[in-house]
Amino acid sequence: MTLRDRDLVSVQEARELVARAADVQKKFAAFSQEQVDAIVEAMAQASMAESERLARLAVEETGYGNVPDKMLKNKLSAEEVPRAIRGMKTVGIIREDREKKILEVATPVGVVAAIIPCTNPTSTAIYKTIISLKARNAIVLSPHPSAVRCIKETVDVLARAAQKAGAPEGLILCMEHATLQGTQELMRERQVGVILATGGTGLVRSAYSSGKPAFGVGPGNVPAYIERSANVAKAVADVFAGKTFDYGTICSSEQSIVADEAIKDQVLAECAKQGAYFLTPEEIVKLGELVIVPSTHTPNPKIVGRPATMIAEMVGIKVPPTTRVLIAKLDGVGREHPLSAEKLSPILAFYSVADTAAAIELCTRLLRFGGLGHTIAIHSQSDAAVRQFGSEVPAFRVCVNTSAVHGSVGYSTNLFPAMTLGCGALGGNITSDNIGPQHLMNVKRIAWESRAIDHRTIPAERRLEREAPATKPVQIAAAASAGVAPGSTAGGHPAQASAPQGVSLERAMIAKVVEQVMTAEGIPRGAGLHTPVGAQHAAPATPPPSPAEIAATAVAAAFEKKRSALPVVAPGSSPAAVCAAPPQPSTQSSQPPAPAFEVVPFVSENDVRAAINQGKKIFVGPKTIITPSARDLGLAYEVFVETTSES
């Protein structure tokens, strides 16, 4: 079979597995919390029982690490992770805030695409499967090509246990024909909800460019700072425990020691005592040429996860058989100093600094050279130094007085136990958290109103006004006062047919009409606004009248004498409202008959309300003054009767 054929097989396998997992997940999404928890516990127990066998398979197939440490990593995933998520709600309502009146409801993301590395194959497979199913997702795993057999066996152990506990078949699936093209197809599949990517920088970038939500893990060039107040013996023991754990295959393992100058000699002596071999300048160059691949600036797979003695033998360096760690004293950081990078093997760089401030500056440079946002360690008895260092270094896991490896994954600290450690925005990751089930589900929020809102709806009279004829009584009055015939513009031309209906008068036109009326009646400006007797000594009960109120008061006073001359109607009716009944015949035949209706000169809102209550009409002419509120209400209830008469 050609390489191209293998790629096609892998791509097709990815598509089929995702489609199958998506169908099964829909059934699993309906499971209760009790059913989900029972399945998780069954997987944890099964993988724990098989931890040693799976660890041996991983070492045999990949050649990386050692069986005891891989067993411990399997235990972290099969025992510590389930313990941490036991009792975590992932089904239905997971939180209720009665004070804020908000319900939070868990919703699974669907299918998880899990990329599994060759450095931690079985433990990562256990961990990702458990947290995925805890959040009611299905999972499809893509194993590293050099670790397919041990990962597939781990998946079989998990799947059998899950099905025995009631999980539907096909909830946990694994690619058997893994290629780069197949993995990329898996990450791009439409029905994949989220990607858990553990691997090299290129793989993580591919996950982020897939168009899917992704939790990736960047490299971890972890420095360990030994401050002058530290317990040096314990600090060195912790660093060596992390550096030699599974022969340095975990990305949060220490890559360099940064010691205060005041205790430098003490630290070096302790390192030698605990099994370090110090490389000569010539050996540093030789080892640097082997450890880092020049074209990619990444660790050489030949030395990854190998013991220090084996690596030394590869470059012809004779070391004692008890050697645990190779140490290179360096004075710089960067590509010209290959051993200052992440090495994924029992090799440490060594630096000394004047104080904590200098340590922060150097550690920041080391993190920028391949570990931004990941992990760092500090060994100190000074709370002030720990707080300063932890606050200023660009790493999101700061492990204090413990191994960086065991602390970062939550084994020796109370951090969430995890094999996927986010590096945040600094490391190009979506989160800085240790990834758990909470990251693999969406939260729906049901929220009740807690603060009333202002309903900015259009009143009924406004809506009716929009449907009324374009020529309003108040517009007729304004046009007549300006000497313009109704239906024409100021220039005597017909009004545009597209002119908006219900347009209010301009403030200037209203003022002009009021001024003309007041002048014709001989009313001085400010009439009707005198302060009542005794009011000057009383506290003002209301704010001063607005210009519109002043004008309305003056106009009302001007027409008071005219209002008294209007025909008398039934008791209780408004003076401005005229009954539609025919006029009584006059007793003096020499006088002309009274008109059938009376055109009123002024209409207020009260006049309109009185007419509405009595079922009467108000007759208005071209010169009738109508207040805006009276106009709106009168039009809405069709109270006005327009006439061309001015009497």
Secondary structure, DSSP 8 states (H G I E B T S, - for coil): --HHHHHHHHHHHHHHHHHHHHHHHHHHTT--HHHHHHHHHHHHHHHHHTHHHHHHHHHHHH--S-HHHHHHHHHIIIIIHHHHHTT---SSEEEEETTTTEEEEEEE-SEEEEEE-SSSHHHHHHHHHHHHHHTT-EEEEEE-GGGHHHHHHHHHHHHHHHHHTT--TTSEEE-SS--HHHHHHHHH-TTEEEEEE-S-HHHHHHHHTTTS-EEE-----EEEEE-TTS-HHHHHHHHHHHHHGGGG-STTSEEEEEEEGGGHHHHHHHHHHTTEEE--HHHHHHHHHHHEETTTTEE-TTTTT--HHHHHHHTT----TT--EEEEE-S--BTTBGGGS--SSSEEEEEEESSHHHHHHHHHHHHHTTTTEEEEEEE-S-HHHHHHHHHHSSEEEEEESS-HHHHHTTSSSSS---S-B--TGGGT-S--SB--GGGGEEEEEEE---S--------HHHHHHHHS-SS-HHHHHHHHHTT--TTB-TTS-B--TTS-TT----HHHHHHHHHHHHHHTT--TTTT----TTGGGS--SS----HHHHHHHHHHHHTHHHHHTS---STT--TT-B--S-----S-TTS----SS--EEEE-HHHHHHHHHHT-BEEEEEEEEE-HHHHHHHHHTT-EEE-S---
